[in-house]
Amino acid sequence: MFLLNFDGNWLRNRDQVRLLNKGLRGIEKESLRIDPKGGLSMKPHPLELGSALSNPYITTDYSEALLEFVTPPYNSNSDMLQFLCDMHTFFYSVCDDELLWSQSMPCEISYASNLPIANYGISNKGLMKSFYRNGLGYRYGKEMQLISGLHFNYSLPLDFWPAYKEYKRSSLSLRDFASQEYMSLIRNFYRISWLFIYLFGASPIMCRSYDQKGSSGLKEHGSNSLYGEFSTSLRMSDIGYSNNGQTELDISFNSLDQYIEDLSTAIRTPNPVYKKIGLKDQKQYKQLNTNNLQIENEYYSFVRPKAISFNDEPLIANLRNEGVGFIELRTSDINMMDPLGINNAQLHFTEAALIYCLLSDSPHVSPNEQKEIDNRNLVVSKEGRSPDLELLINGKLDSLKRVGILILENILEVAKHLDSNRKNNDYSESVESQMKSIHWPEETPSAKILSEIQKERISFSEFSLHISKRHSSYFKSLSLSEEKSKFFKKEAENSIENSKELERESSCSFDNYLKNYYRNI
């Protein structure tokens, strides 16, 4: 039987539970800009949104067309979602001739080869971001870079750690203890990550243009769509982010020191395939280096330890100096049936599940267990709703339904304690709602999306465009207060000035800038 060895004693003290209720959370949501006909936008990043390099809230990811909305950290889900909603409303108030694609899997991208890479200006910091994205396109293809996701950032409150350190009778420094526990949480999240793919996967179908080589093995829906009959998340499968050429990397989460060492080694280790691409083309960088990873963010892990820092140092350097300050979950598809792509219930469930992972024993992950973890995630992403599906756990096959129920029962115990200091039962109800999806796969987002598309007898692109227009109408029906509108406009204006200042300050050559960056890896 697969079940984390959960210690619920900490939760029996309401004062201690009250500490957990103060955790901080934030969202990073990617969304493709499209034209009213559903075509990928070829326009530059809108000037009204400010500088993609310096605006802390509205930026870009891989391409000029791929927006990224970033909320500040909040200790309230509702406040965080309101800020995310406000950013969408602001976008539509200044960019009403475009839409935001509603799905994780991209729209029609047969002409993606002409897609402009994100432009961050001529400062050294901006050039590095652009050249890094050049490398991603050469290494993995532009198509994969257009997949959108939703990342959830979470940290325990600072006053939680001294009390928990005393409870665990640890002799480590507070910083090292927190880092150790965050890494333990990450290992346990990996162990149950398949459950998140099953419950919240929302990409069972995609546009045929994403699979121009015809190698996906999916079924046809009309002439323009491909789908997996029991798929939950093509985004998280070998069709999407798992097909990224990183299988040779061995990055361990068994300790922060090991994680830093493994990432650093990957950034320094030459890769013969990437060497053939070449480093420069007519003095412009095609990629930042020809090694296994250009920088830390290139490693497409389901969850990342992050440091709380506001500098331009490498993540490795900040983790080494500061320890882990929060974690970033990267498994969530954008749920096209919700205008924001995520909702309160999913957020409450996620928080309860993370605390369950934190309060459970977390032995080191062996190579064999890592293979099982990878296998479970792949199987569930492609076949998760298959009747009587079994998963490989501890060398034996076990029922997804049975194991899922056992895990949810433990998460429910955490949720009930989290609700004990509140006026409602949001945490408990969120877990009970997911229990229905375990019993009845047709209740999952992936099943509902596929059912709707098949019922309407239209293509994936047509359905997604319809939903995108519906979301657009929703956000356009909202109005920002004068204070909020001024806030976003001011941030846009300030970001443009800040980027100009960075360009004026870029005194050294980019070659030297890059050397200095890698010196801290």
KEZA-168541 format. One record per residue (C-alpha): residue in one letter; x, y, z. Coordinates in steps of 0.2 Angstrom, whole numbers, plus 5000, padded with zeros to 4 digits. Layout:
BEGIN
AXYZ
...
END
This chain:
BEGIN
M500050005000
F500650174995
L500350305009
L501550445016
N501850415035
F500850565040
D501150645057
G499550745062
N500050785080
W500650955075
L498850995070
R498050955086
N498551125093
R497451255087
D498751395090
Q499951295079
V498651275065
R498351465066
L500151485060
L499851375045
N498351485040
K499551625037
G500451555023
L500851655008
R500351614990
G500551684973
I500051644955
E501051654938
K499951624924
E500451614906
S499251664891
L499451674873
R498851834864
I497851794849
D496851894836
P494951884835
K495051744822
G496051634834
G497751664826
L499351684836
S499751864838
M501251924829
K501152104837
P502452164849
H502152164867
P500852304870
L501652464875
E500152504887
L500752354897
G502452424900
S504152344899
A504152154899
L505852164907
S505352274922
N503552264925
P503352154940
Y501552104937
I501352094918
T502752024908
T503151894894
D503751724894
Y504551644878
S503751754864
E503051924862
A501351844861
L501551744877
L500951854892
E501351814910
F500251884924
V501151884941
T500251914957
P501151974973
P501151854988
Y499551854998
N498951765013
S497251755006
N496651654991
S495251774987
D496451934987
M497651844976
L496251794964
Q495651964964
F497352034959
L497451904945
C495651954939
D496152144940
M497652114928
H496552024916
T495352164916
F496752294914
F497352194899
Y495652204890
S495452384894
V496952434884
C497052284872
D495252264866
D495752214849
E496552044855
L496051894865
L496951784878
W496951604873
S495951504885
Q496951344885
S498651274890
M498951184873
P499251324860
C498151374846
E498551364827
I500451374826
S500851304809
Y501751474806
A502651464823
S504351474815
N504051654811
L503551694829
P504551844837
I505551784852
A505151894867
N506152064866
Y506752134882
G507852274875
I509652304874
S510252304892
N511352154897
K509952094908
G508752104894
L509852024881
M510151884892
K508351844894
S508151854875
F509651744871
Y509051614883
R507451604874
N508351584858
G509251434865
L507551364871
G506851374853
Y508451294846
R508551154859
Y506651104861
G505751184846
K504651344847
E503051244848
M503451174865
Q503851344871
L502051404867
I501251284879
S500451394894
G500451344912
L499951404929
H501251404943
F500751414961
N502051494973
Y501851444992
S502851485008
L502551445026
P502451595037
L504051645045
D503451625063
F502951445059
W504751395057
P505451425075
A503951335083
Y504051185071
K505951175073
E505651155092
Y504351025089
K505550925078
R506950945090
S508151005077
S509851075080
L510051155063
S510051335061
L508251405057
R508751435039
D509451265036
F507951185045
A506751275034
S507751225018
Q507751045024
E505851045027
Y505451125010
M506550995001
S505650855011
L503950935005
I504550934987
R505050754988
N503350704995
F502450814982
Y503350724968
R502750564976
I500950614974
S501150734959
W500150604948
L498650644959
F498750834954
I498850784935
Y497350674937
L496250794947
F496750964938
G497350904921
A496351004908
S497250974891
P496550814884
I496450884866
M497550994855
C497651074838
R498450964824
S499651104820
Y500551064836
D500950884830
Q501550924812
K502550764812
G501150654816
S502050564830
S500850584845
G499850434843
L498250524847
K496550494840
E495750614827
H494350734831
G493850804815
S495250854803
N496050984814
S496050904832
L496950764841
Y496450694858
G496850554870
E495250464875
F495750454893
S497050584893
T497050714908
S498550824903
L499450824886
R500450974892
M501250864906
S501450714895
D502850664883
I501950764870
G502150924880
Y503450974893
S504050794897
N504650784879
N506150904882
G507750814880
Q508250814898
T508050634902
E509950624904
L509950744918
D509950674936
I509450824948
S509150764965
F507950844978
N508650734992
S509450895000
L509751074995
D511551054994
Q511350904982
Y510050994971
I511251144970
E512751034965
D511750944952
L511051094944
S512751184944
T513551024936
A512151024922
I512551204918
R514351164917
T514351004907
P514551014888
N513150934877
P513750874860
V511950904852
Y511851084858
K513651114853
K513151074835
I511851214836
G513351334839
L513451474852
K513351624841
D512751674823
Q513451834816
K513951894834
Q512251864841
Y512051724854
K510951574848
Q511051514866
L511951564882
N513051404882
T513151234873
N512951144890
N511551034897
L510751184904
Q510951364900
I510251424917
E509351344931
N507551384924
E507851274909
Y507651124920
Y505751084918
S505451014935
F503650994942
V504151094957
R505551204961
P506351274977
K506551464976
A507451594986
I506651754992
S507751884983
F507652034973
N509352034964
D509951974947
E511051844955
P510851664948
L509551554958
I510951434963
A511851584971
N510351644980
L509851474986
R511651444992
N511651615002
E509851625008
G509151445008
V507451405002
G506151535004
F504651464995
I504151324982
E503451344965
L502251214959
R502151194940
T500951054937
S499351154934
D498551164917
I497451314913
N495651264916
M494851344901
M493151324910
D493651454922
P494051634916
L495551644927
G496051464924
I496051414942
N494851434956
N494751444975
A494351264978
Q495851204968
L496951324978
H496251264995
F496551084990
T498351124985
E498751205001
A498051065011
A498950945001
L500651035003
I500451035022
Y500050855021
C501750835011
L502650945024
L502050845039
S502350675032
D504050575033
S505050605017
P506450475014
H507650515001
V507150464983
S508050324976
P508450304957
N507150164956
E505850264965
Q506150414953
K505850294938
E504150244946
I503750434949
D504050474931
N503150324925
R501550364936
N501550544930
L501650494911
V500350354913
V499150474922
S499450614910
K499050504895
E497850374902
G497350434919
R495450414916
S495550244909
P494450124919
D495350014932
L496950104929
E498350034939
L499950124944
L501750054948
I502050094967
N503450014977
G503749884963
K501849834963
L500349884953
D498949964963
S497350044958
L497350224955
K495650244963
R496050154979
V497750244982
G496950414977
I495550384990
L496850345004
I497850495000
L496350605000
E495750545016
N497450605024
I497350765015
L495550785022
E496150765040
V497350915036
A495951015028
K494750995043
H496151055055
L496451205044
D494551245044
S494551235063
N495051425065
R493951485051
K492151525048
N491851405034
N492451235028
D493251285012
Y494751165014
S493651015019
E492451045005
S493851064992
V494550894996
E492750814997
S492450884979
Q494050804973
M493550634981
K492050644968
S493350654954
I494250494960
H492550394961
W491950464944
P493250514931
E491950604921
E491950744935
T493750784931
P494150944921
S494950844906
A493350734905
K492150884905
I493150984892
L493250834880
S491450794882
E490950974878
I492050984862
Q491350814856
K489550864860
E489751034851
R490550934836
I491751074833
S493651074833
F494751104848
S495251274840
E493451324837
F492951274855
S494451364863
L494151524853
H492351524858
I492851504876
S494151644874
K492851764867
R491751714882
H493051754894
S493451914885
S491651974887
Y491751934905
F493252034909
K492652184898
S491052184908
L492052214924
S492752384927
L494352434937
S494152564951
E495052724946
E496352684960
K496752514952
S496752584934
K498052714939
F499052584949
F499352474933
K499652624922
K500952684934
E501752524935
A501852514916
E502552684915
N503852654929
S504352494920
I504752584904
E505852704913
N506752574923
S507152474908
K507852634900
E508952654915
L509552484914
E510052514896
R511052664901
E511852574915
S512452424905
S514252484904
C515152314902
S515052204886
F513752064886
D515151934885
N515851994901
Y514152014909
L513851824905
K515551774912
N515151864928
Y513451774929
Y514251604927
R515551644939
N514251634953
I513551464947
END
